[in-house]
């Protein structure tokens, strides 16, 4: 009778150890899956960071181009104003000689 009781306890212990082993395996697989997902997210974040950096460079270049364009337009307006003054003087001179 004692040996039957011991066999039942051993059977229960084996069952418990088997369940613990299955839980450990399942947990390990879950952690591995989460690690893969985290790695994928890390790669995506790194790629997005590079894109943001590239966009920053593009914005800087665009701002520089807009500033150059504004300066060029300012120069053109000054030259146009001088040309207009010169044409006004010429017109006045021409009208004065008639």
For each residue, the residues with C-beta under 8 A, 3 or more apart:
1: 4 5
2: 5 6
3: 6 7
4: 1 7 8
5: 1 2 8 9
6: 2 3 9 10
7: 3 4 10 11
8: 4 5 11 12
9: 5 6 12 13
10: 6 7 13 14
11: 7 8 14 15
12: 8 9 15 16
13: 9 10 16 17
14: 10 11 17 18
15: 11 12 18 19
16: 12 13 19 20
17: 13 14 20 21
18: 14 15 21 22
19: 15 16 22 23
20: 16 17 23 24
21: 17 18 24 25
22: 18 19 25 26
23: 19 20 26 27
24: 20 21 27 28
25: 21 22 28 29
26: 22 23 29 30
27: 23 24 30 31
28: 24 25 31 32
29: 25 26 32 33
30: 26 27 33 34
31: 27 28 34 35
32: 28 29 35 36
33: 29 30 36 37
34: 30 31 37 38
35: 31 32 38 39
36: 32 33 39 40
37: 33 34 40 41
38: 34 35 41 42
39: 35 36 42 43
40: 36 37 43 44
41: 37 38 44 45
42: 38 39 45 46
43: 39 40 46 47
44: 40 41 47 48
45: 41 42 48 49
46: 42 43 49 50
47: 43 44 50 51
48: 44 45 51 52
49: 45 46 52 53
50: 46 47 53 54
51: 47 48 54 55
52: 48 49 55 56
53: 49 50 56 57
54: 50 51 57 58
55: 51 52 58 59
56: 52 53 59 60
57: 53 54 60 61
58: 54 55 61 62
59: 55 56 62 63
60: 56 57 63 64
61: 57 58 64 65
62: 58 59 65 66
63: 59 60 66 67
64: 60 61 67 68
65: 61 62 68 69
66: 62 63 69 70
67: 63 64 70 71
68: 64 65 71 72
69: 65 66 72 73
70: 66 67 73 74
71: 67 68 74 75
72: 68 69 75 76
73: 69 70 76 77
74: 70 71 77 78
75: 71 72 78 79
76: 72 73 79 80
77: 73 74 80 81
78: 74 75 81 82
79: 75 76 82 83
80: 76 77 83 84
81: 77 78 84 85
82: 78 79 85 86
83: 79 80 86 87
84: 80 81 87 88
85: 81 82 88 89
86: 82 83 89 90
87: 83 84 90 91
88: 84 85 91 92
89: 85 86 92 93
90: 86 87 93 94
91: 87 88 94 95
92: 88 89 95 96
93: 89 90 96 97
94: 90 91 97 98
95: 91 92 98
96: 92 93
97: 93 94
98: 94 95
